[in-house]
Amino acid sequence: MTMSKCPQCERKVSRDAAACPLCGYPLKANNGSSPEIRTDFLKLTELLGFLSIALALLFFVVAYIMFFAGKAQNGILCSLVGLALLVWGCKPFKGLFTGS
């Protein structure tokens, strides 16, 4: 069974499938040609990326406040959590500016 990527959700699907089992995107049009690819939506991974970047910025602000409140250990912990969220949140945008 050969596999290909769904143009909508980028999951692996069978080439024989009429539609993606995950997102329902039609892989074969009624006339046998390839259907038009939709680009007018925000993918779930990009939405989660934006959310995690926003949370990372919130953690950085809390860490900044903690450092100046004299709670350096809590500030370091918040900084590390913010950094982890920032790295994880930027993964969906990998290659956005480099073209890869």
Buried (B, 14 or more C-beta within 10 A) or exposed (E): EEEEEBBBBEEEBEEEBEBBEEBEBBBBEEEEEEBEEEEEEEEEEBEBBEEBBEBBBEBBEBBBEBBEEEBEEBBEBBBEBBBEBBEBBBEBEEEEEEEE
